[in-house]
């Protein structure tokens, strides 16, 4: 599911391999993100450049992972950041419609997402 895990400026960058994030894989997707958070990755960037479609269950998995990161980092007294980048037009439309950018940082590029502001 995660094609490439890399580190950039202290962020774990996850390139999502799936073209469609749907109910069929949303549990696996959420559990994978939660596992990485539980392993101590508190600065995460999801690169969605290969994702052309995302349904509500996959979006729910993203929100669940974001919420889990906030809870864990608070308990561990660690700084946390969960960011998303490289949205395709269909996914961008979904994020705009639901105003996800008001909750989670959305960036145009990986480089933009990994710069501390």
Secondary structure, DSSP 8 states (H G I E B T S, - for coil): -EEEEEEETTEEEEEE--SEE-HHHHHHHHHHHHHHHHTT--EEEEE-TT--EE-HHHHHHHHHHHHHHHHHHHHHT---EEEEE---HHHHHHHHHHTGGGTSEEESSHHHHTS--
